[in-house]
């Protein structure tokens, strides 16, 4: 089992915000290189994933096909 805490994102925007660098102070927008996927510090590496969800780890490859809200309970 994975010891990485599960994260539930309110929406796709919250997920995206966790995968890019924070907006610089007093700026309206994120840095251009972050938005264009050219920043070395942005990406899914910023998300808290279990080792088996990473490409090449244990023969598994994580595939994201869609994002949806599911009410449980």
CHARMM internal coordinates of N, CA and C (Angstrom, degrees):
IC EDIT
DIST 1 N 1 CA 1.4538
DIST 1 CA 1 C 1.5235
ANGL 1 N 1 CA 1 C 109.29
DIST 1 C 2 N 1.2852
ANGL 1 CA 1 C 2 N 115.93
DIHE 1 N 1 CA 1 C 2 N 157.19
DIST 2 N 2 CA 1.4541
ANGL 1 C 2 N 2 CA 121.94
DIHE 1 CA 1 C 2 N 2 CA -176.42
DIST 2 CA 2 C 1.5269
ANGL 2 N 2 CA 2 C 110.38
DIHE 1 C 2 N 2 CA 2 C -93.98
DIST 2 C 3 N 1.3238
ANGL 2 CA 2 C 3 N 116.60
DIHE 2 N 2 CA 2 C 3 N 136.74
DIST 3 N 3 CA 1.4607
ANGL 2 C 3 N 3 CA 120.41
DIHE 2 CA 2 C 3 N 3 CA 178.97
DIST 3 CA 3 C 1.5272
ANGL 3 N 3 CA 3 C 112.26
DIHE 2 C 3 N 3 CA 3 C -92.23
DIST 3 C 4 N 1.3373
ANGL 3 CA 3 C 4 N 117.46
DIHE 3 N 3 CA 3 C 4 N -0.97
DIST 4 N 4 CA 1.4635
ANGL 3 C 4 N 4 CA 121.40
DIHE 3 CA 3 C 4 N 4 CA 178.18
DIST 4 CA 4 C 1.5283
ANGL 4 N 4 CA 4 C 108.79
DIHE 3 C 4 N 4 CA 4 C -71.30
DIST 4 C 5 N 1.3331
ANGL 4 CA 4 C 5 N 118.30
DIHE 4 N 4 CA 4 C 5 N 128.85
DIST 5 N 5 CA 1.4695
ANGL 4 C 5 N 5 CA 119.21
DIHE 4 CA 4 C 5 N 5 CA -179.96
DIST 5 CA 5 C 1.5245
ANGL 5 N 5 CA 5 C 111.66
DIHE 4 C 5 N 5 CA 5 C -65.70
DIST 5 C 6 N 1.3244
ANGL 5 CA 5 C 6 N 115.78
DIHE 5 N 5 CA 5 C 6 N 137.93
DIST 6 N 6 CA 1.4662
ANGL 5 C 6 N 6 CA 120.52
DIHE 5 CA 5 C 6 N 6 CA 177.85
DIST 6 CA 6 C 1.5171
ANGL 6 N 6 CA 6 C 109.54
DIHE 5 C 6 N 6 CA 6 C -70.97
DIST 6 C 7 N 1.3163
ANGL 6 CA 6 C 7 N 115.45
DIHE 6 N 6 CA 6 C 7 N 143.39
DIST 7 N 7 CA 1.4522
ANGL 6 C 7 N 7 CA 120.07
DIHE 6 CA 6 C 7 N 7 CA 176.79
DIST 7 CA 7 C 1.5231
ANGL 7 N 7 CA 7 C 108.43
DIHE 6 C 7 N 7 CA 7 C -120.92
DIST 7 C 8 N 1.3056
ANGL 7 CA 7 C 8 N 115.59
DIHE 7 N 7 CA 7 C 8 N 135.28
DIST 8 N 8 CA 1.4617
ANGL 7 C 8 N 8 CA 121.13
DIHE 7 CA 7 C 8 N 8 CA 176.59
DIST 8 CA 8 C 1.5194
ANGL 8 N 8 CA 8 C 106.53
DIHE 7 C 8 N 8 CA 8 C -113.82
DIST 8 C 9 N 1.3154
ANGL 8 CA 8 C 9 N 115.59
DIHE 8 N 8 CA 8 C 9 N 125.35
DIST 9 N 9 CA 1.4562
ANGL 8 C 9 N 9 CA 121.13
DIHE 8 CA 8 C 9 N 9 CA -178.72
DIST 9 CA 9 C 1.5109
ANGL 9 N 9 CA 9 C 110.13
DIHE 8 C 9 N 9 CA 9 C -100.50
DIST 9 C 10 N 1.3266
ANGL 9 CA 9 C 10 N 116.20
DIHE 9 N 9 CA 9 C 10 N 136.93
DIST 10 N 10 CA 1.4592
ANGL 9 C 10 N 10 CA 122.53
DIHE 9 CA 9 C 10 N 10 CA -178.09
DIST 10 CA 10 C 1.5275
ANGL 10 N 10 CA 10 C 111.56
DIHE 9 C 10 N 10 CA 10 C -61.45
DIST 10 C 11 N 1.3351
ANGL 10 CA 10 C 11 N 116.29
DIHE 10 N 10 CA 10 C 11 N -37.98
DIST 11 N 11 CA 1.4573
ANGL 10 C 11 N 11 CA 120.73
DIHE 10 CA 10 C 11 N 11 CA -178.66
DIST 11 CA 11 C 1.5256
ANGL 11 N 11 CA 11 C 108.66
DIHE 10 C 11 N 11 CA 11 C -160.92
DIST 11 C 12 N 1.3162
ANGL 11 CA 11 C 12 N 116.32
DIHE 11 N 11 CA 11 C 12 N 179.18
DIST 12 N 12 CA 1.4659
ANGL 11 C 12 N 12 CA 121.61
DIHE 11 CA 11 C 12 N 12 CA -177.57
DIST 12 CA 12 C 1.5186
ANGL 12 N 12 CA 12 C 111.02
DIHE 11 C 12 N 12 CA 12 C -64.06
DIST 12 C 13 N 1.3172
ANGL 12 CA 12 C 13 N 117.34
DIHE 12 N 12 CA 12 C 13 N -30.52
DIST 13 N 13 CA 1.4640
ANGL 12 C 13 N 13 CA 120.55
DIHE 12 CA 12 C 13 N 13 CA 179.23
DIST 13 CA 13 C 1.5245
ANGL 13 N 13 CA 13 C 110.34
DIHE 12 C 13 N 13 CA 13 C -65.73
DIST 13 C 14 N 1.3215
ANGL 13 CA 13 C 14 N 117.23
DIHE 13 N 13 CA 13 C 14 N -41.73
DIST 14 N 14 CA 1.4642
ANGL 13 C 14 N 14 CA 120.97
DIHE 13 CA 13 C 14 N 14 CA 178.34
DIST 14 CA 14 C 1.5268
ANGL 14 N 14 CA 14 C 110.73
DIHE 13 C 14 N 14 CA 14 C -64.16
DIST 14 C 15 N 1.3085
ANGL 14 CA 14 C 15 N 117.27
DIHE 14 N 14 CA 14 C 15 N -39.73
DIST 15 N 15 CA 1.4648
ANGL 14 C 15 N 15 CA 121.03
DIHE 14 CA 14 C 15 N 15 CA 176.82
DIST 15 CA 15 C 1.5193
ANGL 15 N 15 CA 15 C 109.95
DIHE 14 C 15 N 15 CA 15 C -63.04
DIST 15 C 16 N 1.3246
ANGL 15 CA 15 C 16 N 117.06
DIHE 15 N 15 CA 15 C 16 N -47.10
DIST 16 N 16 CA 1.4656
ANGL 15 C 16 N 16 CA 121.32
DIHE 15 CA 15 C 16 N 16 CA -179.83
DIST 16 CA 16 C 1.5222
ANGL 16 N 16 CA 16 C 110.50
DIHE 15 C 16 N 16 CA 16 C -61.26
DIST 16 C 17 N 1.3513
ANGL 16 CA 16 C 17 N 117.48
DIHE 16 N 16 CA 16 C 17 N -44.16
DIST 17 N 17 CA 1.4582
ANGL 16 C 17 N 17 CA 120.55
DIHE 16 CA 16 C 17 N 17 CA -178.59
DIST 17 CA 17 C 1.5206
ANGL 17 N 17 CA 17 C 112.44
DIHE 16 C 17 N 17 CA 17 C -61.06
DIST 17 C 18 N 1.3235
ANGL 17 CA 17 C 18 N 117.02
DIHE 17 N 17 CA 17 C 18 N -27.71
DIST 18 N 18 CA 1.4595
ANGL 17 C 18 N 18 CA 120.05
DIHE 17 CA 17 C 18 N 18 CA 178.28
DIST 18 CA 18 C 1.5199
ANGL 18 N 18 CA 18 C 112.39
DIHE 17 C 18 N 18 CA 18 C -82.23
DIST 18 C 19 N 1.3238
ANGL 18 CA 18 C 19 N 117.85
DIHE 18 N 18 CA 18 C 19 N -9.15
DIST 19 N 19 CA 1.4635
ANGL 18 C 19 N 19 CA 119.89
DIHE 18 CA 18 C 19 N 19 CA -179.23
DIST 19 CA 19 C 1.5275
ANGL 19 N 19 CA 19 C 113.18
DIHE 18 C 19 N 19 CA 19 C -106.34
DIST 19 C 20 N 1.3385
ANGL 19 CA 19 C 20 N 117.46
DIHE 19 N 19 CA 19 C 20 N 0.63
DIST 20 N 20 CA 1.4681
ANGL 19 C 20 N 20 CA 121.36
DIHE 19 CA 19 C 20 N 20 CA 176.36
DIST 20 CA 20 C 1.5269
ANGL 20 N 20 CA 20 C 109.93
DIHE 19 C 20 N 20 CA 20 C -121.77
DIST 20 C 21 N 1.3117
ANGL 20 CA 20 C 21 N 116.00
DIHE 20 N 20 CA 20 C 21 N 164.49
DIST 21 N 21 CA 1.4606
ANGL 20 C 21 N 21 CA 120.92
DIHE 20 CA 20 C 21 N 21 CA 176.93
DIST 21 CA 21 C 1.5282
ANGL 21 N 21 CA 21 C 109.73
DIHE 20 C 21 N 21 CA 21 C -65.32
DIST 21 C 22 N 1.2965
ANGL 21 CA 21 C 22 N 115.97
DIHE 21 N 21 CA 21 C 22 N 154.63
DIST 22 N 22 CA 1.4695
ANGL 21 C 22 N 22 CA 120.63
DIHE 21 CA 21 C 22 N 22 CA 177.65
DIST 22 CA 22 C 1.5265
ANGL 22 N 22 CA 22 C 109.69
DIHE 21 C 22 N 22 CA 22 C -65.87
DIST 22 C 23 N 1.3295
ANGL 22 CA 22 C 23 N 115.55
DIHE 22 N 22 CA 22 C 23 N 151.08
DIST 23 N 23 CA 1.4675
ANGL 22 C 23 N 23 CA 119.86
DIHE 22 CA 22 C 23 N 23 CA 175.51
DIST 23 CA 23 C 1.5209
ANGL 23 N 23 CA 23 C 108.94
DIHE 22 C 23 N 23 CA 23 C -64.29
DIST 23 C 24 N 1.3263
ANGL 23 CA 23 C 24 N 117.76
DIHE 23 N 23 CA 23 C 24 N 138.84
DIST 24 N 24 CA 1.4634
ANGL 23 C 24 N 24 CA 119.82
DIHE 23 CA 23 C 24 N 24 CA 175.37
DIST 24 CA 24 C 1.5294
ANGL 24 N 24 CA 24 C 110.21
DIHE 23 C 24 N 24 CA 24 C -61.09
DIST 24 C 25 N 1.3127
ANGL 24 CA 24 C 25 N 116.49
DIHE 24 N 24 CA 24 C 25 N 148.06
DIST 25 N 25 CA 1.4609
ANGL 24 C 25 N 25 CA 120.91
DIHE 24 CA 24 C 25 N 25 CA 179.57
DIST 25 CA 25 C 1.5264
ANGL 25 N 25 CA 25 C 110.19
DIHE 24 C 25 N 25 CA 25 C -57.29
DIST 25 C 26 N 1.3061
ANGL 25 CA 25 C 26 N 115.09
DIHE 25 N 25 CA 25 C 26 N 141.88
DIST 26 N 26 CA 1.4661
ANGL 25 C 26 N 26 CA 124.24
DIHE 25 CA 25 C 26 N 26 CA 178.17
DIST 26 CA 26 C 1.5288
ANGL 26 N 26 CA 26 C 113.68
DIHE 25 C 26 N 26 CA 26 C 64.99
DIST 26 C 27 N 1.3311
ANGL 26 CA 26 C 27 N 118.09
DIHE 26 N 26 CA 26 C 27 N 13.03
DIST 27 N 27 CA 1.4696
ANGL 26 C 27 N 27 CA 121.87
DIHE 26 CA 26 C 27 N 27 CA 177.79
DIST 27 CA 27 C 1.5278
ANGL 27 N 27 CA 27 C 109.53
DIHE 26 C 27 N 27 CA 27 C -105.39
DIST 27 C 28 N 1.3119
ANGL 27 CA 27 C 28 N 115.60
DIHE 27 N 27 CA 27 C 28 N 144.95
DIST 28 N 28 CA 1.4640
ANGL 27 C 28 N 28 CA 120.28
DIHE 27 CA 27 C 28 N 28 CA 179.31
DIST 28 CA 28 C 1.5248
ANGL 28 N 28 CA 28 C 111.62
DIHE 27 C 28 N 28 CA 28 C -80.29
DIST 28 C 29 N 1.3274
ANGL 28 CA 28 C 29 N 116.88
DIHE 28 N 28 CA 28 C 29 N -30.03
DIST 29 N 29 CA 1.4611
ANGL 28 C 29 N 29 CA 121.87
DIHE 28 CA 28 C 29 N 29 CA -173.65
DIST 29 CA 29 C 1.5256
ANGL 29 N 29 CA 29 C 111.22
DIHE 28 C 29 N 29 CA 29 C -122.64
DIST 29 C 30 N 1.3207
ANGL 29 CA 29 C 30 N 114.96
DIHE 29 N 29 CA 29 C 30 N 162.11
DIST 30 N 30 CA 1.4653
ANGL 29 C 30 N 30 CA 121.20
DIHE 29 CA 29 C 30 N 30 CA 171.80
DIST 30 CA 30 C 1.5236
ANGL 30 N 30 CA 30 C 108.53
DIHE 29 C 30 N 30 CA 30 C -71.63
DIST 30 C 31 N 1.3315
ANGL 30 CA 30 C 31 N 116.20
DIHE 30 N 30 CA 30 C 31 N 163.25
DIST 31 N 31 CA 1.4642
ANGL 30 C 31 N 31 CA 119.80
DIHE 30 CA 30 C 31 N 31 CA 178.24
DIST 31 CA 31 C 1.5318
ANGL 31 N 31 CA 31 C 109.69
DIHE 30 C 31 N 31 CA 31 C -63.45
DIST 31 C 32 N 1.3202
ANGL 31 CA 31 C 32 N 115.64
DIHE 31 N 31 CA 31 C 32 N 145.38
DIST 32 N 32 CA 1.4588
ANGL 31 C 32 N 32 CA 121.48
DIHE 31 CA 31 C 32 N 32 CA -176.74
DIST 32 CA 32 C 1.5246
ANGL 32 N 32 CA 32 C 112.00
DIHE 31 C 32 N 32 CA 32 C -57.70
DIST 32 C 33 N 1.3267
ANGL 32 CA 32 C 33 N 117.31
DIHE 32 N 32 CA 32 C 33 N -42.32
DIST 33 N 33 CA 1.4683
ANGL 32 C 33 N 33 CA 119.12
DIHE 32 CA 32 C 33 N 33 CA -178.32
DIST 33 CA 33 C 1.5250
ANGL 33 N 33 CA 33 C 111.73
DIHE 32 C 33 N 33 CA 33 C -63.94
DIST 33 C 34 N 1.3302
ANGL 33 CA 33 C 34 N 117.39
DIHE 33 N 33 CA 33 C 34 N -29.24
DIST 34 N 34 CA 1.4727
ANGL 33 C 34 N 34 CA 120.34
DIHE 33 CA 33 C 34 N 34 CA 175.93
DIST 34 CA 34 C 1.5285
ANGL 34 N 34 CA 34 C 110.16
DIHE 33 C 34 N 34 CA 34 C -69.48
DIST 34 C 35 N 1.3198
ANGL 34 CA 34 C 35 N 116.36
DIHE 34 N 34 CA 34 C 35 N -43.12
DIST 35 N 35 CA 1.4583
ANGL 34 C 35 N 35 CA 121.00
DIHE 34 CA 34 C 35 N 35 CA -178.95
DIST 35 CA 35 C 1.5232
ANGL 35 N 35 CA 35 C 112.77
DIHE 34 C 35 N 35 CA 35 C -68.14
DIST 35 C 36 N 1.3268
ANGL 35 CA 35 C 36 N 116.81
DIHE 35 N 35 CA 35 C 36 N -28.99
DIST 36 N 36 CA 1.4700
ANGL 35 C 36 N 36 CA 121.35
DIHE 35 CA 35 C 36 N 36 CA -178.30
DIST 36 CA 36 C 1.5266
ANGL 36 N 36 CA 36 C 112.90
DIHE 35 C 36 N 36 CA 36 C -95.90
DIST 36 C 37 N 1.3398
ANGL 36 CA 36 C 37 N 116.17
DIHE 36 N 36 CA 36 C 37 N 10.65
DIST 37 N 37 CA 1.4670
ANGL 36 C 37 N 37 CA 121.52
DIHE 36 CA 36 C 37 N 37 CA 179.36
DIST 37 CA 37 C 1.5270
ANGL 37 N 37 CA 37 C 111.87
DIHE 36 C 37 N 37 CA 37 C 60.45
DIST 37 C 38 N 1.3325
ANGL 37 CA 37 C 38 N 116.16
DIHE 37 N 37 CA 37 C 38 N 34.78
DIST 38 N 38 CA 1.4639
ANGL 37 C 38 N 38 CA 121.44
DIHE 37 CA 37 C 38 N 38 CA 179.18
DIST 38 CA 38 C 1.5265
ANGL 38 N 38 CA 38 C 111.81
DIHE 37 C 38 N 38 CA 38 C -109.49
DIST 38 C 39 N 1.3097
ANGL 38 CA 38 C 39 N 117.71
DIHE 38 N 38 CA 38 C 39 N -1.09
DIST 39 N 39 CA 1.4576
ANGL 38 C 39 N 39 CA 122.43
DIHE 38 CA 38 C 39 N 39 CA -178.56
DIST 39 CA 39 C 1.5321
ANGL 39 N 39 CA 39 C 109.36
DIHE 38 C 39 N 39 CA 39 C -84.86
DIST 39 C 40 N 1.3127
ANGL 39 CA 39 C 40 N 116.44
DIHE 39 N 39 CA 39 C 40 N 132.89
DIST 40 N 40 CA 1.4626
ANGL 39 C 40 N 40 CA 121.43
DIHE 39 CA 39 C 40 N 40 CA 179.98
DIST 40 CA 40 C 1.5299
ANGL 40 N 40 CA 40 C 112.40
DIHE 39 C 40 N 40 CA 40 C -73.03
DIST 40 C 41 N 1.3321
ANGL 40 CA 40 C 41 N 117.57
DIHE 40 N 40 CA 40 C 41 N -14.36
DIST 41 N 41 CA 1.4571
ANGL 40 C 41 N 41 CA 121.06
DIHE 40 CA 40 C 41 N 41 CA -177.01
DIST 41 CA 41 C 1.5283
ANGL 41 N 41 CA 41 C 113.34
DIHE 40 C 41 N 41 CA 41 C -100.56
DIST 41 C 42 N 1.3172
ANGL 41 CA 41 C 42 N 118.12
DIHE 41 N 41 CA 41 C 42 N -4.85
DIST 42 N 42 CA 1.4676
ANGL 41 C 42 N 42 CA 122.12
DIHE 41 CA 41 C 42 N 42 CA -178.95
DIST 42 CA 42 C 1.5259
ANGL 42 N 42 CA 42 C 110.26
DIHE 41 C 42 N 42 CA 42 C -100.19
DIST 42 C 43 N 1.3099
ANGL 42 CA 42 C 43 N 115.65
DIHE 42 N 42 CA 42 C 43 N 161.52
DIST 43 N 43 CA 1.4575
ANGL 42 C 43 N 43 CA 121.33
DIHE 42 CA 42 C 43 N 43 CA 174.73
DIST 43 CA 43 C 1.5133
ANGL 43 N 43 CA 43 C 112.47
DIHE 42 C 43 N 43 CA 43 C 128.95
DIST 43 C 44 N 1.3226
ANGL 43 CA 43 C 44 N 115.18
DIHE 43 N 43 CA 43 C 44 N -178.28
DIST 44 N 44 CA 1.4658
ANGL 43 C 44 N 44 CA 120.07
DIHE 43 CA 43 C 44 N 44 CA -178.08
DIST 44 CA 44 C 1.5231
ANGL 44 N 44 CA 44 C 112.21
DIHE 43 C 44 N 44 CA 44 C -63.36
DIST 44 C 45 N 1.3271
ANGL 44 CA 44 C 45 N 116.74
DIHE 44 N 44 CA 44 C 45 N -16.01
DIST 45 N 45 CA 1.4572
ANGL 44 C 45 N 45 CA 119.75
DIHE 44 CA 44 C 45 N 45 CA 177.49
DIST 45 CA 45 C 1.5232
ANGL 45 N 45 CA 45 C 111.59
DIHE 44 C 45 N 45 CA 45 C -61.84
DIST 45 C 46 N 1.3284
ANGL 45 CA 45 C 46 N 117.23
DIHE 45 N 45 CA 45 C 46 N -22.80
DIST 46 N 46 CA 1.4633
ANGL 45 C 46 N 46 CA 121.62
DIHE 45 CA 45 C 46 N 46 CA 179.03
DIST 46 CA 46 C 1.5270
ANGL 46 N 46 CA 46 C 112.19
DIHE 45 C 46 N 46 CA 46 C -78.36
DIST 46 C 47 N 1.3281
ANGL 46 CA 46 C 47 N 117.26
DIHE 46 N 46 CA 46 C 47 N -16.81
DIST 47 N 47 CA 1.4610
ANGL 46 C 47 N 47 CA 121.10
DIHE 46 CA 46 C 47 N 47 CA 178.97
DIST 47 CA 47 C 1.5234
ANGL 47 N 47 CA 47 C 109.38
DIHE 46 C 47 N 47 CA 47 C -81.32
DIST 47 C 48 N 1.3083
ANGL 47 CA 47 C 48 N 115.88
DIHE 47 N 47 CA 47 C 48 N 151.63
DIST 48 N 48 CA 1.4658
ANGL 47 C 48 N 48 CA 120.80
DIHE 47 CA 47 C 48 N 48 CA 178.93
DIST 48 CA 48 C 1.5259
ANGL 48 N 48 CA 48 C 108.60
DIHE 47 C 48 N 48 CA 48 C -85.70
DIST 48 C 49 N 1.3218
ANGL 48 CA 48 C 49 N 115.94
DIHE 48 N 48 CA 48 C 49 N 100.10
DIST 49 N 49 CA 1.4592
ANGL 48 C 49 N 49 CA 121.54
DIHE 48 CA 48 C 49 N 49 CA -178.05
DIST 49 CA 49 C 1.5270
ANGL 49 N 49 CA 49 C 110.12
DIHE 48 C 49 N 49 CA 49 C -114.24
DIST 49 C 50 N 1.3109
ANGL 49 CA 49 C 50 N 115.82
DIHE 49 N 49 CA 49 C 50 N 152.95
DIST 50 N 50 CA 1.4639
ANGL 49 C 50 N 50 CA 120.58
DIHE 49 CA 49 C 50 N 50 CA 173.70
DIST 50 CA 50 C 1.5246
ANGL 50 N 50 CA 50 C 108.19
DIHE 49 C 50 N 50 CA 50 C -75.95
DIST 50 C 51 N 1.3200
ANGL 50 CA 50 C 51 N 117.54
DIHE 50 N 50 CA 50 C 51 N 150.94
DIST 51 N 51 CA 1.4697
ANGL 50 C 51 N 51 CA 119.55
DIHE 50 CA 50 C 51 N 51 CA -179.57
DIST 51 CA 51 C 1.5193
ANGL 51 N 51 CA 51 C 113.99
DIHE 50 C 51 N 51 CA 51 C -55.10
DIST 51 C 52 N 1.3368
ANGL 51 CA 51 C 52 N 118.21
DIHE 51 N 51 CA 51 C 52 N -35.46
DIST 52 N 52 CA 1.4658
ANGL 51 C 52 N 52 CA 119.73
DIHE 51 CA 51 C 52 N 52 CA -178.55
DIST 52 CA 52 C 1.5229
ANGL 52 N 52 CA 52 C 113.00
DIHE 51 C 52 N 52 CA 52 C -73.02
DIST 52 C 53 N 1.3397
ANGL 52 CA 52 C 53 N 117.47
DIHE 52 N 52 CA 52 C 53 N -10.10
DIST 53 N 53 CA 1.4619
ANGL 52 C 53 N 53 CA 120.85
DIHE 52 CA 52 C 53 N 53 CA 177.31
DIST 53 CA 53 C 1.5286
ANGL 53 N 53 CA 53 C 112.15
DIHE 52 C 53 N 53 CA 53 C -87.17
DIST 53 C 54 N 1.3028
ANGL 53 CA 53 C 54 N 117.32
DIHE 53 N 53 CA 53 C 54 N -10.32
DIST 54 N 54 CA 1.4569
ANGL 53 C 54 N 54 CA 121.54
DIHE 53 CA 53 C 54 N 54 CA -177.61
DIST 54 CA 54 C 1.5207
ANGL 54 N 54 CA 54 C 110.73
DIHE 53 C 54 N 54 CA 54 C -84.47
DIST 54 C 55 N 1.3137
ANGL 54 CA 54 C 55 N 116.90
DIHE 54 N 54 CA 54 C 55 N 145.53
DIST 55 N 55 CA 1.4606
ANGL 54 C 55 N 55 CA 122.69
DIHE 54 CA 54 C 55 N 55 CA -179.67
DIST 55 CA 55 C 1.5276
ANGL 55 N 55 CA 55 C 109.81
DIHE 54 C 55 N 55 CA 55 C -57.94
DIST 55 C 56 N 1.3064
ANGL 55 CA 55 C 56 N 115.80
DIHE 55 N 55 CA 55 C 56 N 131.74
DIST 56 N 56 CA 1.4623
ANGL 55 C 56 N 56 CA 121.02
DIHE 55 CA 55 C 56 N 56 CA 176.10
DIST 56 CA 56 C 1.5117
ANGL 56 N 56 CA 56 C 114.55
DIHE 55 C 56 N 56 CA 56 C 84.39
DIST 56 C 57 N 1.3117
ANGL 56 CA 56 C 57 N 118.86
DIHE 56 N 56 CA 56 C 57 N -13.04
DIST 57 N 57 CA 1.4456
ANGL 56 C 57 N 57 CA 121.76
DIHE 56 CA 56 C 57 N 57 CA -179.14
DIST 57 CA 57 C 1.5284
ANGL 57 N 57 CA 57 C 109.86
DIHE 56 C 57 N 57 CA 57 C -84.79
DIST 57 C 58 N 1.3084
ANGL 57 CA 57 C 58 N 117.45
DIHE 57 N 57 CA 57 C 58 N 122.17
DIST 58 N 58 CA 1.4625
ANGL 57 C 58 N 58 CA 123.66
DIHE 57 CA 57 C 58 N 58 CA 178.07
DIST 58 CA 58 C 1.5265
ANGL 58 N 58 CA 58 C 112.50
DIHE 57 C 58 N 58 CA 58 C 58.78
DIST 58 C 59 N 1.3167
ANGL 58 CA 58 C 59 N 117.61
DIHE 58 N 58 CA 58 C 59 N 22.38
DIST 59 N 59 CA 1.4516
ANGL 58 C 59 N 59 CA 121.07
DIHE 58 CA 58 C 59 N 59 CA 178.06
DIST 59 CA 59 C 1.5234
ANGL 59 N 59 CA 59 C 114.74
DIHE 58 C 59 N 59 CA 59 C 77.54
DIST 59 C 60 N 1.3309
ANGL 59 CA 59 C 60 N 117.77
DIHE 59 N 59 CA 59 C 60 N 5.55
DIST 60 N 60 CA 1.4525
ANGL 59 C 60 N 60 CA 121.21
DIHE 59 CA 59 C 60 N 60 CA -179.76
DIST 60 CA 60 C 1.5227
ANGL 60 N 60 CA 60 C 110.30
DIHE 59 C 60 N 60 CA 60 C -97.84
DIST 60 C 61 N 1.3014
ANGL 60 CA 60 C 61 N 115.92
DIHE 60 N 60 CA 60 C 61 N 153.16
DIST 61 N 61 CA 1.4603
ANGL 60 C 61 N 61 CA 121.59
DIHE 60 CA 60 C 61 N 61 CA 172.86
DIST 61 CA 61 C 1.5209
ANGL 61 N 61 CA 61 C 107.31
DIHE 60 C 61 N 61 CA 61 C -134.20
DIST 61 C 62 N 1.3087
ANGL 61 CA 61 C 62 N 115.94
DIHE 61 N 61 CA 61 C 62 N 125.07
DIST 62 N 62 CA 1.4575
ANGL 61 C 62 N 62 CA 120.32
DIHE 61 CA 61 C 62 N 62 CA 179.70
DIST 62 CA 62 C 1.5155
ANGL 62 N 62 CA 62 C 109.50
DIHE 61 C 62 N 62 CA 62 C -78.16
DIST 62 C 63 N 1.3122
ANGL 62 CA 62 C 63 N 116.78
DIHE 62 N 62 CA 62 C 63 N 132.44
DIST 63 N 63 CA 1.4594
ANGL 62 C 63 N 63 CA 121.74
DIHE 62 CA 62 C 63 N 63 CA -179.77
DIST 63 CA 63 C 1.5179
ANGL 63 N 63 CA 63 C 108.64
DIHE 62 C 63 N 63 CA 63 C -126.59
DIST 63 C 64 N 1.3236
ANGL 63 CA 63 C 64 N 116.76
DIHE 63 N 63 CA 63 C 64 N 122.81
DIST 64 N 64 CA 1.4531
ANGL 63 C 64 N 64 CA 121.51
DIHE 63 CA 63 C 64 N 64 CA 178.95
DIST 64 CA 64 C 1.5128
ANGL 64 N 64 CA 64 C 107.89
DIHE 63 C 64 N 64 CA 64 C -104.20
DIST 64 C 65 N 1.3173
ANGL 64 CA 64 C 65 N 116.58
DIHE 64 N 64 CA 64 C 65 N 116.25
DIST 65 N 65 CA 1.4550
ANGL 64 C 65 N 65 CA 120.39
DIHE 64 CA 64 C 65 N 65 CA -177.25
DIST 65 CA 65 C 1.5069
ANGL 65 N 65 CA 65 C 113.27
DIHE 64 C 65 N 65 CA 65 C -107.86
DIST 65 C 66 N 1.3331
ANGL 65 CA 65 C 66 N 117.81
DIHE 65 N 65 CA 65 C 66 N -30.45
DIST 66 N 66 CA 1.4557
ANGL 65 C 66 N 66 CA 119.45
DIHE 65 CA 65 C 66 N 66 CA 178.93
DIST 66 CA 66 C 1.5238
ANGL 66 N 66 CA 66 C 109.72
DIHE 65 C 66 N 66 CA 66 C -160.61
DIST 66 C 67 N 1.2933
ANGL 66 CA 66 C 67 N 115.31
DIHE 66 N 66 CA 66 C 67 N 167.90
DIST 67 N 67 CA 1.4596
ANGL 66 C 67 N 67 CA 122.51
DIHE 66 CA 66 C 67 N 67 CA 179.95
DIST 67 CA 67 C 1.5128
ANGL 67 N 67 CA 67 C 106.62
DIHE 66 C 67 N 67 CA 67 C -129.46
DIST 67 C 68 N 1.3211
ANGL 67 CA 67 C 68 N 116.56
DIHE 67 N 67 CA 67 C 68 N 130.08
DIST 68 N 68 CA 1.4498
ANGL 67 C 68 N 68 CA 119.71
DIHE 67 CA 67 C 68 N 68 CA 179.74
DIST 68 CA 68 C 1.5120
ANGL 68 N 68 CA 68 C 110.43
DIHE 67 C 68 N 68 CA 68 C -147.02
DIST 68 C 69 N 1.2957
ANGL 68 CA 68 C 69 N 115.14
DIHE 68 N 68 CA 68 C 69 N 159.98
DIST 69 N 69 CA 1.4548
ANGL 68 C 69 N 69 CA 121.39
DIHE 68 CA 68 C 69 N 69 CA 174.81
DIST 69 CA 69 C 1.5133
ANGL 69 N 69 CA 69 C 107.77
DIHE 68 C 69 N 69 CA 69 C -98.10
DIST 69 C 70 N 1.3151
ANGL 69 CA 69 C 70 N 116.91
DIHE 69 N 69 CA 69 C 70 N 129.44
DIST 70 N 70 CA 1.4536
ANGL 69 C 70 N 70 CA 120.91
DIHE 69 CA 69 C 70 N 70 CA -179.32
DIST 70 CA 70 C 1.5248
ANGL 70 N 70 CA 70 C 107.54
DIHE 69 C 70 N 70 CA 70 C -126.88
DIST 70 C 71 N 1.3188
ANGL 70 CA 70 C 71 N 116.89
DIHE 70 N 70 CA 70 C 71 N 121.68
DIST 71 N 71 CA 1.4564
ANGL 70 C 71 N 71 CA 121.95
DIHE 70 CA 70 C 71 N 71 CA 179.04
DIST 71 CA 71 C 1.5281
ANGL 71 N 71 CA 71 C 107.85
DIHE 70 C 71 N 71 CA 71 C -84.59
DIST 71 C 72 N 1.3173
ANGL 71 CA 71 C 72 N 115.50
DIHE 71 N 71 CA 71 C 72 N 126.05
DIST 72 N 72 CA 1.4634
ANGL 71 C 72 N 72 CA 121.09
DIHE 71 CA 71 C 72 N 72 CA 180.00
DIST 72 CA 72 C 1.5148
ANGL 72 N 72 CA 72 C 108.10
DIHE 71 C 72 N 72 CA 72 C -118.26
DIST 72 C 73 N 1.3167
ANGL 72 CA 72 C 73 N 116.29
DIHE 72 N 72 CA 72 C 73 N 127.99
DIST 73 N 73 CA 1.4741
ANGL 72 C 73 N 73 CA 120.03
DIHE 72 CA 72 C 73 N 73 CA 175.26
DIST 73 CA 73 C 1.4670
ANGL 73 N 73 CA 73 C 115.37
DIHE 72 C 73 N 73 CA 73 C 100.10
END
COOR INIT
IC SEED 1 N 1 CA 1 C
IC BUILD
